[in-house]
Structure formats: C-alpha cells, structure tokens
Amino acid sequence: MKLRGLEGELILCAVFIATDLFWVGVAAGMPLWDGFAPASGFLPSLYGALLAALALAATLMDVLGRRGDDEAKTPVRRAMMILLALAAGAAGIETAGFFASMLLMMLLLFRIAERLPIISSIAAATGVSGGFTLVFRSWLGVPLPAGPWVF
C-alpha cells in the first residue's frame, strides 16, 4: 500500500464519501416506495449509494496503486479541456444563440477532446446541435436564445 503523496486524493475521496453518506442519510428520511411506484426518496438513495461506492472504489484504487503517474495526468488534462468547452458553450448561449453555441462547443469536444478528423467533427457537431435545436425548439416548444443570426 502506498499512501505517501496521496494526501490530496484521499482527502477528496473522504469528502465525497462523507457527502454521499449525508445524501443517503437525508434521503433515508424520505419515503422510498409508494404503493406500486418509487417515491421521492428512492432515486436519491440509489444515487447516493452508487456515488459512495464509486468514491470508495477510487480510494481503494489510489491506495492499492493500480494506476501509474503518466496515466493519472492524461485524464486530468482531457477533463479540463472538456470542462472548458462546456463552460464556453454555456457562457456563449445568450450572446451567440443556442445553435451556434452548441455547434462550437460540440466541435471543440469532437475535434480536440475526442481527436476526430475535422470533417467528421463538423458533421457530428452539426447533427447533434441541429438535433438539440429541433427537439427543444420545435418539439418541446422551449424558447431558446436565438442570438444575432436568429437560428
């Protein structure tokens, strides 16, 4: 067992486990089942228990040393790129409009994070953004920000 150099990871895992146990404790006070259907406490209890199990598994992986240092650094960089693309997409919705913002966000995700070829990235980003716009604006009637291009 290697514990040196893992103080930050262990503290983060302990925070996640404590948060999940609190979540499950609050959900335990809610009704779990109502007649023939799940009640308001069912899904929070289930999700809390699953998240606690995942945090515990991550803690065990850190303690048992199942991953190398190079392996640990790559997903962090990729996760940061994905978070940056999501934040930029969310920030640009009001200014550029829903379709344009989602198109650029999905293009960044497909091209940079997933490393797809440019033609495939453009096609996939256009299809996903168009599908989102069609579902939310046309079928569900959600008023989406149009931006300066009115689409």
N, C-alpha and C positions, 0 to 999 in steps of 0.2 A: 504494500500500500504506500503510495506516495502522497504526502499531504503538504510538503513544502512547495510554496509557490501557488497554492490553490486557495489561499485565504479568500480572495475576492469571489471566486466561483462558488466556494462553499457558503459564504455569506449570502450571495444572491440566491442560491438554491434554498437556503434556510428561510429567506424572506418569502420566496414563492411557496414553500411548503406551509409556512405559518399563515400566509394569506389564503391559501386554498383550504386549510383546516378551519379558518374563521368563516370562509364562504360556506363550507359544508355545515358548520355549526349553525349559521343563520338559516340556511335552507332546511335544516332539520326541524326548525320550529314551524315550518310551513307544511301544509297538507301535501302528502306525496301522491295519493291516489284518491280519486273521487268517483265512486261508482264503477264505471267501465272505462274511464279515461284518466290519463295522468293529470294531476293537479299542479298548482303553481310552484311547488317545491321540488317536483320530480327532476326537471332538466337542470336547475341549479345544483342539486345534489349530485347528479350524474356528472356534470361538467367539472364540478369542484373535485370530486373523487378522481376523475381522469387526469386533471391537471396536477393534483397532488402525486399521483402515481408517476406522471411524466417527470416532475421535479425530482422525485426520489430516484428515478432511473438515471437522470442526468447527474445527480450527486454521486451515485454509485459508479457511473462511467468515469467521472473525474477522479474519484478516489482509487479505483482499480487501474486507472491509466490505460484505457482502451484506445486512446487516440494519440497521435503524435502532434508535435508542436506545429509543423507545417500544415497539417490537416486542420488544426484549430484556427489558424489565421485566415485561411482562404474563405470559409463561410462568413466570417465577420465582414470582410470587405464586400462580398457579394450582397450580404444582408443590408449593409449600409447603402449600397447603390440602389437596391430595391426600395428602401425607406425613403431615400432622396427622390426617386422617381414618383413614388406615391405622394409625398409631400408637395412636390412641384405640381403634380396633376390636380391635387385638391386645392392648392393655392390659386391655380390658374382658371378654375371653373368660372368664377364671376367675371374675370377680365376677358378671357378668350372664348368662353362659352363651353358648354358640356362636351359637345362632339370634338371640337378642336383640342380641348384639354385632355380628354381621354385618348384621342388619337396620338398625341405626342407622348403621353405617359406610357401607353402600350407599346409604342415604337421604341422608346428607351428601354423598356423591360425586355422586349423581344430581341432587340439588336445588341444591347450592352450586357444585360444580365444573363440572357439565355444564349447569346452569341449565335443567333440565327443569321443566315445570309440576308442582305438588305432587301431583296425582292420579297422573300418570304416574310420578313418582318413588316414591311409595308402592307402586304396583303393581309396578314393576320391582324395587324393593328387596325386597319380599315374595316375588316369584317367584324371584329369584336366591338369597336366603337360604334359602327353602324347598327349592330345588333342591340347594344345597350340603348342607343337613341331610339330605335324602333320600339323596343319593349317598353321603356319608361315613358316616352313622349306619346307614342301612338296607341299602344295597347292599354297602358295603365293610366294615361292621362296626367302624368306628373309634369307640372310646369318646370322645365329645365331652363337654366340660363342660356340664352342664345348667343351672346357675345356680339362683336361688331359685324360678323359675317351672317348673322341671322339663320344659322342652322345648327 
